[in-house]
Amino acid sequence: MKALVFIEQRDGRLKSSSCEALSVAAGLCGDSPGQVAGVLIGRDVAPLVSALKGKGVGKVYVASHDDLEHYNSLSYTRVMERAVSAFQPDVLLGMATPMGRDLFPRLAARLDAGLLTDLTAICDDQDFSGGVKPMYAGKILARVRYQGSGLKMATLRPNVFPLREGAGDAVPEVLDVSGLKDERLQTIEVRQGRGGQIDLAEATRVISGGRAMGNAENFAVLHACAEVLQAAVGASRAAVDAGYASHDMQVGQTGKTVNPGLYIACGISGAIQHLAGMKTSRVIVAINTDPDAAIFSVADYGIVADLFEAVPLLTEKLRALSDS
Ligand SMILES: Cc1cc2nc3c(=O)[nH]c(=O)nc-3n(C[C@H](O)[C@H](O)[C@H](O)COP(=O)(O)OP(=O)(O)OC[C@H]3O[C@@H](n4cnc5c(N)ncnc54)[C@H](O)[C@@H]3O)c2cc1C
C-alpha cells in the first residue's frame, strides 16, 4: 500500500497533528518509508522538510511559491492533484482541521475518490477498509466503510492517533507549481486571532469557562491557571454568546472539537452540544456548584465548588508543584 499525507503548516510552523497522519500512514504501510510520501504547500516551506526526518516518510513533495502563502482551496487542490498524479497513492490522508475539512471534499470530487471524514479510528490496517467517526454530536460512533476499489481518502480527528517514531529520510522533491494561480479565489486579508496563545485544537491541555464566568475579565482566573498548566483556554457557547470570550475559543458542536489529554470544565453545565466538542478528552475534570450538573456524568474527576475559589487554589498548588 502507498499512502500520501497532506502536511499542514501555518506561518512556517508544522501543525503537530499532521505528524499523527504520518504515523497512521506509516502504520498502514507496514513502516516502510518508501511507501509513504507527504505534501508540503506554502511559501518558502522547503526548510520544514528536515523536521519530518524520522517520521516514517520517505519523500516529501514541496510546493513553494508566493501565491501559495495563504491557504486557497483552488490552488491547493491543484497542487494535491499533481502530487497524487506523481505518487499514485492508494490512500490519501489529512487532518480534520478547518483546512482539511475544506480541502479534502473538493479534492475527493476532483479525484473521484471515496472520502471518510473526522475518523477517530481506522479499521483493518491491512487494506484500510474504513473507520470510526462520531456522529450526532458524539451520541453514536458510526463504523464507515469505503465502497469500490479507487483511491481512499480520509481526514483524521486531531489529538486522537498516537505518534510513532519511524525511519525515513524525508527526501524533498520539488513539485511543479506553474499555472496554479486562480483569479476566481483570492485572499484579500488574513486577520490574526489572539496572538501568543496555544492553539485550542492542538492543545494537550485545555481549561474552559462557561456562563458562570460572569464577564470577560473573570477569564483572567482561567488564564492564570492555563499559564501554569501550559494549557489553552476555551469557552462554552453561552460564554461566547454573552461576550465573555471570543468565538475562536468556543468548544462544541458549533465550535472547535478538542481532544486534549486534560480538559478542565469550569462552570459549564455539560449540554450535549458542548460535550460533542470535548467528550473524547482523555481526562476530564469538572468544577461546578451544582452536584447534579450533567458535566459530572462525563468527568473523571468532579469538584463541587465555586470555580472562583477552586481554580485559584488549583493554580496555587500547581505553581508550587512546578516550582519545587
Ligand atoms: C444548535 C446548537 C449548537 C450549540 N453549540 C454549542 C457549542 O458548540 N458549544 C457549547 O458550549 N454550547 C453549544 N450550544 C449551547 C448549549 O446547548 C448550552 O446552552 C451551552 O453549552 C451552555 O453553556 P454553559 O454550560 O456555559 O451555561 P449553563 O448551561 O448556563 O451552565 C452554567 C453552569 O455553571 C454552574 N455554575 C454557576 N456558578 C458557578 C460557580 N461560581 N462555580 C462553578 N459553577 C458554577 C451552574 O451550576 C451551571 O451548571 C449549542 C446549542 C444549540 C441549540
The ligand as an SDF file (V2000), in Angstrom:
LIG
                    3D

 53 58  0  0  0  0  0  0  0  0999 V2000
  -27.5750   24.0430   17.5630 C   0  0  0  0  0  0  0  0  0  0  0  0
  -26.8420   24.3340   18.8440 C   0  0  0  0  0  0  0  0  0  0  0  0
  -25.4710   24.3290   18.8410 C   0  0  0  0  0  0  0  0  0  0  0  0
  -24.7750   24.5740   20.0300 C   0  0  0  0  0  0  0  0  0  0  0  0
  -23.4030   24.5520   20.0170 N   0  0  0  0  0  0  0  0  0  0  0  0
  -22.7410   24.7000   21.1700 C   0  0  0  0  0  0  0  0  0  0  0  0
  -21.3200   24.6100   21.2110 C   0  0  0  0  0  0  0  0  0  0  0  0
  -20.6260   24.4470   20.2050 O   0  0  0  0  0  0  0  0  0  0  0  0
  -20.6960   24.7260   22.4120 N   0  0  0  0  0  0  0  0  0  0  0  0
  -21.3890   24.9300   23.5760 C   0  0  0  0  0  0  0  0  0  0  0  0
  -20.7460   25.0390   24.6340 O   0  0  0  0  0  0  0  0  0  0  0  0
  -22.7270   25.0390   23.5440 N   0  0  0  0  0  0  0  0  0  0  0  0
  -23.4070   24.9440   22.3890 C   0  0  0  0  0  0  0  0  0  0  0  0
  -24.7720   25.0970   22.3880 N   0  0  0  0  0  0  0  0  0  0  0  0
  -25.4310   25.6010   23.6070 C   0  0  0  0  0  0  0  0  0  0  0  0
  -25.6840   24.5510   24.6380 C   0  0  0  0  0  0  0  0  0  0  0  0
  -26.9350   23.9300   24.3950 O   0  0  0  0  0  0  0  0  0  0  0  0
  -25.6970   25.1720   26.0460 C   0  0  0  0  0  0  0  0  0  0  0  0
  -26.6760   26.1960   26.0770 O   0  0  0  0  0  0  0  0  0  0  0  0
  -24.3890   25.7600   26.4890 C   0  0  0  0  0  0  0  0  0  0  0  0
  -23.3520   24.8170   26.2990 O   0  0  0  0  0  0  0  0  0  0  0  0
  -24.4650   26.1360   27.9680 C   0  0  0  0  0  0  0  0  0  0  0  0
  -23.2750   26.7780   28.3390 O   0  0  0  0  0  0  0  0  0  0  0  0
  -22.8290   26.7680   29.8590 P   0  0  0  0  0  0  0  0  0  0  0  0
  -22.6850   25.3690   30.3090 O   0  0  0  0  0  0  0  0  0  0  0  0
  -21.6540   27.6660   29.9710 O   0  0  0  0  0  0  0  0  0  0  0  0
  -24.0430   27.5190   30.5830 O   0  0  0  0  0  0  0  0  0  0  0  0
  -25.1580   26.9700   31.5600 P   0  0  0  0  0  0  0  0  0  0  0  0
  -25.8830   25.8410   30.9530 O   0  0  0  0  0  0  0  0  0  0  0  0
  -25.9180   28.1350   31.9960 O   0  0  0  0  0  0  0  0  0  0  0  0
  -24.3260   26.3720   32.7780 O   0  0  0  0  0  0  0  0  0  0  0  0
  -23.6310   27.1390   33.7120 C   0  0  0  0  0  0  0  0  0  0  0  0
  -23.1370   26.2040   34.7840 C   0  0  0  0  0  0  0  0  0  0  0  0
  -22.3100   26.8920   35.6930 O   0  0  0  0  0  0  0  0  0  0  0  0
  -22.5780   26.4260   37.0120 C   0  0  0  0  0  0  0  0  0  0  0  0
  -22.1460   27.4900   37.9250 N   0  0  0  0  0  0  0  0  0  0  0  0
  -22.7620   28.6650   38.1820 C   0  0  0  0  0  0  0  0  0  0  0  0
  -21.9900   29.4190   39.0020 N   0  0  0  0  0  0  0  0  0  0  0  0
  -20.8780   28.7000   39.2620 C   0  0  0  0  0  0  0  0  0  0  0  0
  -19.6840   28.9470   40.0010 C   0  0  0  0  0  0  0  0  0  0  0  0
  -19.4740   30.1290   40.6410 N   0  0  0  0  0  0  0  0  0  0  0  0
  -18.7440   27.9800   40.0610 N   0  0  0  0  0  0  0  0  0  0  0  0
  -18.9230   26.7930   39.4310 C   0  0  0  0  0  0  0  0  0  0  0  0
  -20.0250   26.5110   38.6860 N   0  0  0  0  0  0  0  0  0  0  0  0
  -20.9750   27.4640   38.5960 C   0  0  0  0  0  0  0  0  0  0  0  0
  -24.0540   26.1120   37.0310 C   0  0  0  0  0  0  0  0  0  0  0  0
  -24.3530   25.1720   38.0390 O   0  0  0  0  0  0  0  0  0  0  0  0
  -24.2520   25.5670   35.6110 C   0  0  0  0  0  0  0  0  0  0  0  0
  -24.1080   24.1620   35.5860 O   0  0  0  0  0  0  0  0  0  0  0  0
  -25.4770   24.8550   21.2160 C   0  0  0  0  0  0  0  0  0  0  0  0
  -26.8820   24.8490   21.2060 C   0  0  0  0  0  0  0  0  0  0  0  0
  -27.5380   24.5890   20.0370 C   0  0  0  0  0  0  0  0  0  0  0  0
  -29.0490   24.5860   20.0390 C   0  0  0  0  0  0  0  0  0  0  0  0
  1  2  1  0
  2  3  1  0
  2 52  2  0
  3  4  2  0
  4  5  1  0
  4 50  1  0
  5  6  2  0
  6  7  1  0
  6 13  1  0
  7  8  2  0
  7  9  1  0
  9 10  1  0
 10 11  2  0
 10 12  1  0
 12 13  2  0
 13 14  1  0
 14 15  1  0
 14 50  1  0
 15 16  1  0
 16 17  1  0
 16 18  1  0
 18 19  1  0
 18 20  1  0
 20 21  1  0
 20 22  1  0
 22 23  1  0
 23 24  1  0
 24 25  2  0
 24 26  1  0
 24 27  1  0
 27 28  1  0
 28 29  2  0
 28 30  1  0
 28 31  1  0
 31 32  1  0
 32 33  1  0
 33 34  1  0
 33 48  1  0
 34 35  1  0
 35 36  1  0
 35 46  1  0
 36 37  1  0
 36 45  1  0
 37 38  2  0
 38 39  1  0
 39 40  1  0
 39 45  2  0
 40 41  1  0
 40 42  2  0
 42 43  1  0
 43 44  2  0
 44 45  1  0
 46 47  1  0
 46 48  1  0
 48 49  1  0
 50 51  2  0
 51 52  1  0
 52 53  1  0
M  END
$$$$
